[in-house]
Amino acid sequence: AAGRVLAGLWLDSAGELPALPQLLIPVPLHRDRLRERGYNQALELARPLAHALRLPVDAKILARTRATPAQTNLDAKTRRKNLRGAFEVDDLALKSVSAGVAHVALIDDVMTTGATLRECARALKRAGFARVDVWALARAPKSR
């Protein structure tokens, strides 16, 4: 329910969106973290966004293949190093995406340093997506 409310507020405050992507992709959690938490907050935001924008959402195309320590207390450099190679595009899921999808948007709840989103985007670009936008609900304040 909170995901629907937040996604609605997000859309209300977004104003006019430029070119819409062809597909929304939530930032994945590692299976252990998903089991522990019970839900993926990025997916809970992506579903109502996809519905409102009449776009497909695919939560299987991008996978977090390596469990990494929580990013919360890490500085930007350590976050980047921690996440290197932690995300992969699932070839089988990629084949199921309709031909001609070149523009996707990554969905996440909070962007702190951008390391997670950068690594996800890198994996998607390597898989052949021409344009990867990043949509984050909130931006954590930069530490001083």
Rosetta blueprint (number, residue, H / E / L):
1 A L
2 A H
3 G H
4 R H
5 V H
6 L H
7 A H
8 G H
9 L H
10 W H
11 L H
12 D H
13 S H
14 A H
15 G L
16 E L
17 L L
18 P L
19 A L
20 L L
21 P L
22 Q L
23 L E
24 L E
25 I E
26 P E
27 V L
28 P L
29 L L
30 H L
31 R H
32 D H
33 R H
34 L H
35 R H
36 E H
37 R H
38 G L
39 Y L
40 N L
41 Q H
42 A H
43 L H
44 E H
45 L H
46 A H
47 R H
48 P H
49 L H
50 A H
51 H H
52 A H
53 L H
54 R L
55 L L
56 P L
57 V E
58 D L
59 A L
60 K L
61 I L
62 L E
63 A E
64 R E
65 T L
66 R L
67 A L
68 T L
69 P L
70 A L
71 Q L
72 T L
73 N L
74 L L
75 D L
76 A H
77 K H
78 T H
79 R H
80 R H
81 K H
82 N H
83 L H
84 R L
85 G L
86 A L
87 F E
88 E E
89 V E
90 D L
91 D H
92 L H
93 A H
94 L H
95 K H
96 S H
97 V L
98 S L
99 A L
100 G L
101 V L
102 A L
103 H E
104 V E
105 A E
106 L E
107 I E
108 D E
109 D E
110 V E
111 M E
112 T L
113 T L
114 G L
115 A H
116 T H
117 L H
118 R H
119 E H
120 C H
121 A H
122 R H
123 A H
124 L H
125 K H
126 R H
127 A L
128 G L
129 F L
130 A L
131 R E
132 V E
133 D E
134 V E
135 W E
136 A E
137 L E
138 A E
139 R E
140 A L
141 P L
142 K L
143 S L
144 R L
